[in-house]
């Protein structure tokens, strides 16, 4: 079931909900307790408290929240559910906290005055690219959104089939206003998709052809203010560093003791024998 178009108030509260989860998830508080606490901070005039309550109930039964989000398809989008499924999967490496941050940034973008289907699609594509998620499943979920009309859904389906064969920059360029000015060609008269991107998007896409797609996203974010996808936090090596240093010091002490024994008259190897 495709989710309905939500009011700005809903997206503002969703952004606060996901932001709070991301900030407090590192404090060692169980997710079930977090959901119960955050529910009281959300405006009761929205539908989000009911959704959180259902998510908490599903969490107690299955240990996951993605099944509840899939059943609430009229409220959560398919892409939101897809991210949570990937974060809760035992087979993947997609971090739960990163998924929450991605959902937070998307909700903030959707509640802002600069929201556009172009920005939403490119944001979601960057999320898939940076986190090495399935393009096939991710783009199918991304298209199933009321923010995209029939033309957009059809084009995203084309991208889903051609990605890996045709570069994203080329596909954006061909569907932009800049395409006609640059090539002096117009789209065929029977083309039902038409132009999906403006001249500035097309110009940036053309300049980033045959280059890393991440450079395309960075250029669009700098020049057009599109939201950047949150990046996974680098692993903190400090907790592992201290035990490693302790083991190395312990080995050095053992070697120094052996050297001292050797200087005093030899090493007694009998203490290394196993008792019979």
N, C-alpha and C positions, 0 to 999 in steps of 0.2 A: 504494500500500500504506500503510495506517495504521500509524504507529509504535506500539510497545508501551509500556506504562507502565514507566518506568524507575525504578530505586531512587534514593533520596535521594543516595546516594554518587555516582551518575552526574551528577546535577544540580549537586552541589557542584563536581565536577571540570570540568564544562562552564562553570560560572561563572568558575572560575579560568582556564580556557583562553581564553574570550572577553575577560576582563579583561586578561590578559597581552597579547593581540593588540592591544587598544585602546591600552594604555599604550605599547607598543613600535612600533606602526605609524608613529608620527610621527618616529621616529629615522632614517628612511631605510633601514631594513633590509628586504631583499626578503621578500615574504610566504613564499616557499618556504623560505628560511632560518629565518624565524620559526617555521614549522610544525615544522621539524626540531628546533629548540631547545626549543620548548614540549613536544613529545612526551615528552621525558625527564623533565619535571617532573610528569607526570600519573601517578596511581597505576596500576600495571600490573594491579591487581585489577579495574579497570573496562574497559569496551569502548572507551573514548575513544581510547587510543593506536592501536588498529587503525583507527579511523575517521580519525584524523589522518594516518596513513600512507597511507591510500587517497586522502584529499583532496590530499596532497602529490603523489601519482602523477598524479592527474587534473589538477592545476595545471601539471605539467610538460608534459602532452599538449595541453591546451586553453587554458591560461592562466586558468582559472576554477576555483572550488571548488564552485560551486552544482551542476554536473552530478554530482559525487561525492555531495553531500548528497541529491540526488533519488534516486540509486541506493541510498542507505542509508536508505530510508524506514522501515525497522524500528527505526532509532535516532534519526534527526533527524525532527522533526515537519514537516508540510507548510508551516506558517507560517515556521519557521526557513529552509527552503529558499526560500520565496517572498521573504523579505527579502534573502537573498543574491543571488537572481536580479535583483531590482530594483537592488541596489547595484552589480552587475557589468554591468548593461545600458548600452549605449552611448547609448541614447535618453533615459534618465532622468537626473534630477538628484539622486538619492538617494545620499548619501555613504556610502562603505564603512565608515568609522570609526563613523558614527552607527548603522549596522546592527549592528556588533559590540557597541556599547554597549547597544543594545536587547536583543540576545540575552543579554548578560551579566545585565542586570536581570531578565529573565524567568527565567533559570536560578536566580538568587538567590531570587526569589520562590517558585519551585517547590520549592526545597530548604528553605524556611522553614516554621515551624510554622503560619503564618497563611495558607497557600495555600488557595484556594477557586476553583471554576469561575467564580464571579461576578467575582472580582478578575482572573482571567486573561482573561476576555472583555473586560472594560472596559479593561484595560491594552492589549490588542491593538487595540481599537477606537480608543483614543487615539493609538496609534502610526500607524494609517492616517490619522487626522484631521490630526495635526500635520505629518506628512511628505507629505501630499497624494498618498497611494498609492491604487491602484484599490480601491474598496470591494468591487466584484464579485469580483475575484480574491482580494483579501485576506481577505474574510469566508469565501469558499469554502475557503481554506487554513486559516483559523482554526478552522473547524468540524471539520476532519479531524484530530482530536486525541483520544487515549484519555481525556483529562481530562474530556471532555464525553460524557455518556451520550446515548441516543437522543432524549430530550426536548430537551436542550440543542441538539443538532445540528439538530433540526427547527425550533426557535425561531430559531437563527442564520440558517437558510435563509429564514425569514420576514423577519427584519431585512434580510437581503441584498436581498430583493425590494422592501421597502417604504422603505428608507432614501432620503431625498430627498423622500419623500411624507409620511411620518409621522416626527415627531421621536423621537430615541432616548430622551429623558426620558419621553415618553408610553409608549413600548413597555416600558420598565423599570417604570414606575409600574403599568401594567395587570397585570404579572406579579409583583407584590409582595404581601406580606401587608398592607401599608398600604392597598392598593386597596379591600379589603372594608370596612375600618374607615372610610375616608374617604367612600366612595360608598354604603356600606350595601348593596352588591351582592356577590354571590358569583359565581365563575366557573361557566359552564354545566356541568351534570353530565357531558356527553359530551366535555368538554375534556380531551384526553389530555396536554396539556403541564403543566397545573397551575401552581403557584406556583414561581417560580425565584429570586426575590429576597426578602430578609427585609423586616421592617417599616422598618428604618433606611434601607436602600437606597431603598425606595419613598417614604419621607418626603422624602429628599434629592432624588430624581428629581422629585417633585411640586413641590418648591420651586424647581426649576430649569427648569420648563416655559416655553417661549417665550423662552428665553435661549440664549446661546452654549453649544454643547456642551462647550467647554473649561472653562466654569464648573462644569458638572456633574462633570467629572473632578476638578477641584480640590477641590470639596466632599467628594466620596467619599474622596479621599486624606487630607484633613484630619481627617475624623470617623471613618473606618473603617480608616485605615492602608493603603489600597490603594497599590501601587507607582506612582509617576509615570513617564511615558514620558520617556526622555532627549530633550533638545531639541538640534537641530543647533547646533554652535558658530558664533557670529557670525564673519563673514569678517574676517581680520586685514588691515587696510589699511596697516599700517606698511611691509611690504616694497615696496609700490607708492608709498608716500608719499615716500620718499627720492629715487628717480629723478625723480619729478615736481618736487620742490623743486630738484634739480640742473638740470633743464631750464629752470625759471623763472629761476634765477640766471644761467644762461648767456645767456638772452634779454635779461635786464636789463643784463648787461655789454656785449652787442652794442649795445643802445640808448644806453648811456652813451658808448661809443666814437664812435657817430655824432654825438651831441650835441657831444662835444669837437671832432670834426673840423669840424663846422659853425661852431663858435665861432672856430676857428683860421683860417677862410677859405673854408669850403665843403667839401662832401662830394665826393670823387672817385668818381663813379659808374662809371668805366671798369673798376674792379676787380670789378664785379658782372657784366661782360659774359662771355659764354661764348666760349672760344677758337674761332675759325673754322677 
